[in-house]
Amino acid sequence: MNTFLILSLSICVTLMCLPPCSNHSHPEIEEISLVVRRHMSRPPSSTFHPQDFSDLISFILYGSQHRGGKEPWLERLYHSCQRLEKREGVSSGREGGVCVSGAGGGVCVPRVLLKTEAVLWQWAVWEAAQFTVLSKLRTPLGRAQDTFQTIEGIIRSLAAHSLNTEQELSQWSGGDTGSGHHSNQLRLALLLQFLENLEKLMYNAYEGCANALTAPPKGIRTFFYTNRQTCQDWLTRIRLALMRVGLLSGQPAVTVRHGLDLLTEIQNSSTLGPELEAPLVMLVEALCELHCPEAIQGLAAWSLTNTGKSLAWVSSVALQAEGRFEKAAVEYQEQLCAVTGMDCSI
């Protein structure tokens, strides 16, 4: 199964969609899902170090791999972050597994987890985001402002590339080959997942418990509470670019999520204006890819109520999302004729 496609799904869907030939029974799949959820909800072990973050973020942002050796570097990264004193051995857990103790009891990690690359990526990007928050945004990328600027620069470059494909991206070079294209798509998915985790953990730090996450130490909470507005402003600033990257990477759900948040933030700031056009267009495109005609119609009604603008073309997109392609094509032709004054019929 394509790793990029797997990463586009939630962990539960990923595990349930594993093919029969993967030798994962339903009890094993449920066990893996439970382990991942427990890992995300328990306190951080602080075993993910700056060098580990540097290795992972270098691969995501620049495609660099610093860890050599015979074993897959991702699996070795996982093992290097497990403390020996936290391991209780196979005898204390399920046969063929590694049991790690932590707050709230031991967590048994089945061997199949270590051989499921998509789950290892889920673990890695979660740990990287958690490291970023626990270090108060001071990472190998630099101080807090440097970390934000570096990530924002990559996202904006990708967003600009989606508008002009002739613009070369040195960090995403080598994408012409099959393996290069797959690696680039994987890195795009990991970047979006990293930012999703980072936003969730930052929110948990300055607002409180989100999705049953463990509260970070008091010093971390104080830092993010003090700098909450800076973090929120940064997220608002990059959402439009993230929407473009979501479409570029084939993840329309990411575009919808950031688009709806951006519309809410713009509405709350009472600055409704021309800047709404771009997110609305991308939202409609993403919802069309997700086959959500009702949501598209609702978005048009929202636009009319809040901006006074009627998006007449949205009804055609809703027909396309519903699968009524012939009728949608006719309406597209009529609208083109009205705009250009030319006969656009086929």
N, C-alpha and C positions, 0 to 999 in steps of 0.2 A: 504494500500500500504506500502511495506517495507520501513522503514525510510532510511536504508542504501542505497537502490537503488535510492531513491529520491535524496539523497545527492550527488550521483554520477553524477547527471545531473545539467545543469545550471538552474537558478531560473525560466527562462521562460519556459523551457521544463517541469520542475517540476509542475508548475501551470497548464500548458495545459494538463498534463497527469493525473490530478486528476479524479478519477472515478465519474460517474454520481451520485452515492449514497452519495457522499460527500456534496451534496446540494450547490455546488459552480456553479453559472451560469457564462457564458462567461464574462459579464460585471464585475462581482465580481472578476474573475480571472485577468482580465486586470487591475482592480483597485489595487489589491494586488501587481501585478508586478510593477505598476507605483509607488506605495508607497515604495517598496524595492529599486527601482532605485533612487528615489528621496532621500531616506535616505542615500544611498551610495555617492551621489553627493553633499549633503549639508555639511556645516561646522560641525565639531564635537560639540556635546553639552557638553562634558566634564562631563557627569553624570555617566560614567562607571569608578568606583573607583578601587583602588588596591585590596580590598576584593572581588569585583566582578570578577576581572581578576583571582585572586587566586582560587576562587570557580570553574571557568570554566576550567582553565588550569590544575587544580588538577584532574578534571574528565577526561580530554582528555589524560593527560600523565600517570595518576596513577589509574584512575577509582574510585577516591574518591568523595563522595558527602557529603558536609559539611552542606548543607541546609536541615533541616528537615521540617516537617509540612504536613498538609493535601493537600494543593494545589501543583501541579507540580512545582518543583524547577525552571525549566526553565522559566515558565510563571511568577513566582514571581520575578525572576531575571530581567525580562523585565520591570515589573511594578516598581521595586525598582529604576530603572534608569530613570524614567520619572519624571521630575520636575513639581511640582504642579503649579508653576507660568507660566509654558509653556502650560498648558492645557486650552483650551478655552471652553471646554464643548461640549456636543452633539448638542446643539442648533446652534453652528456655523458651523457645518459640517453635514455629512450624518447621518441619523438616525441609531442608533445602532453602532456608531463608536466613537473613541476617537480622537480629533483633537489636534495636537501639532503644535505650531507655531515655526518658525525658519527662518533662512536666506532664502530669496527667496520666502517667503510666507508660509502659513500654509500647513501642511501635514496631511491629514485625514487618520487615521489608522482604517480600518474596524475591527469589532469584529472577523470576520472569520480569520483575520491574527493572532490573539492571540490564536486561536484554531488549527492553522496549524503548527504542530511541526517542520516540515522541514524548514518553513520560519523563525520560531523563532531561529533555529540553525543558519541559514544564518545570522540573525541579531547578534547573540551572538558572532560568530567567527569574524565577521567584526569589532564589537566593541572591541574585545580583541586585534586584530591586530592594530587597530587605537590607542588604549591605549598604546601599546608597542612603537609605533612610537612617539606619543606625549610625552611620558615619556623618550625619548631619549634612549630607550632600557633598562632603569632601571625599573625592575619589581619586584614583590615578589619573583621571581626566583634568584634575585641578581642584580649585576651591569651588564652593557652591555655585557661584556665578559662572565659573568656567565649565562646570558639569552641565548646567542648563544650556549654555551657549553652544557647546560642542554638539549636544544632542539636537538642539534646535537647528543648527547649521546643516546637519545631515538630513533632517526631515525637510527643511526648506529646499535643499538641493534636489531631493527626490521629487518633491512637489513641482518644482520648476521643470524637471525632466519629464514629468507626466504631461506638461503643457507643450513642451518642445522636445521631442524625442531625439532631435539632432544634437542636442546639448550633451556633451560627453560627461560621464561621471567616473572619475578616476577610481573612486572607491568601489564602484560596481563594474569594473572592467572585466573582460573575459566572459561576458554573458552570452556570446554568440554560439558557443558550443553547448551541447546538451548538458554536460555536467556543470558548466559555468552558469547556465540559466537556472538549473535546479538549485545551485548554491545561492544565487542571488535571491531567488524566491523564498528560500528557507530563511535567509537573513532578514528579508523584509518582514516575514511573519514573526520572527523572533523579536525584531525591533518593536513592532506593534504590541506584542505580548508583554515585553519588558515595560513599555510605557503604561500599559493597562495595569500591570502590577504596581508600578511606581505610584500611579495616581491613587490606587486603592489604599496603599500603605501610607501615603502622605495624608490622605483623608482620615485614616484611622488614627494618625498621630495628632492632628490638630482638631478633629471634631469628636473623636471617641470611637467606640467599637463599631466597625463596619463589617457585616457579614461574619460575625462571631470571631473576629480576629483578636489575638491577644494584644493587649495594650503594651506599647513600648515603654522603656524606662522613663522615669519622670523628667530627666534632663532632655530626652528626645522630644517628649510631648511639649515641654516648655519652649524648645527651639522652634518647633513647627507651629505652635500656637502664636508665637511672636511673629513669625514670618509667613503666616497663613495667606495674607493678601498677596505677597510676592509669588508664592507657589500657585495661587489661583490665577493671578494675572498671566503667569507663564503658560499655564495650561490653556487659558483662553486664547493667548497669542498664537499657539501652535495648532489649535484645533482645525482651522481651515486647511492647513498643510497636511495634517493627519488624515483629513477626509480625502484629499487627493491621493495620498499614499495608500489608503485603504482600497480605493478603486484600482490603483496601479497594481496592487498585490493580489487582486481578486478576492478581497474580503469586504464585500459591501456592508456586512453587519457592523464592521468597525466604523465605516463612514456614517451609517445611520446613528450609531451611538454618539459619536463626537458631534455630528450635525445637530441632533436634538439638544445636546448639552450647550452647543454654541448658540442656538436660537434662544434657549432659556436665558443664557448669560447676557445676550444682546438685549433681550426684552427687559430683563431686570435693570439694565443700565440706562433704559429709556433713550436709546440711540438708534431706534429703528430707522433705517434709511437704505441707500443704494447698496451698502455692504451686505444686505440680506440676499441679494440676487444670486451670488456665487454659491453660498451654502444651500440655498433652496434648490438650485439646479442639480447640484451633486446629490442632495438628499433624494430628489425624485429619481435620478438615475440609479442610485443604490437600491431604492425601494422597488424599482422596476426589475432589477436583477434578482431581487428576493421574491418577486411575484406577489406584491402586496398592493393590489389596486385600491382597497379601502383606505389604507394609510396614505396613499398618494392623494386621494380625494380629500381626506381630512387635512392634509398639508395645504392644499389649495384653499380650503375653507378658512384655515388659520391665517393664511396670507391675506385673504380678503378682509377678515375681521380686524387684523392688527396693523396692516399697512394700507388697506384700501385698494390694493392692486389685485386685479383679476387675472389669474394665470390660465388663460383659455387653452393653451397648449397642453396643460397637465391632463385634461380629460383624454387626450389621445394616448398619452403615456400610460394612463390607467387601463385603457383598453388593451394595450400591448402587454402590460403586466398580467392581465387577466387571460391572455392567450387568444384574444380576438384580433388576430393580426390583420385580416382583410379590412375590417372596419377601421382599425387604427391607421392602416396605410392610406385609406381614402381621406380620413380626417387630416393626416399629415399633409397630403397633397393640397387639400383645400386651404390649409393655413399657409402653406408656402405660396400658393397663388395669391392669397390676400396680402402677404407681406411684400412679395417681389413684383406683383402685377403681371406675372408671366404664367403661361399655361404649364403647370408642373405635372400634369397627368401622364401616366405611363402608357 
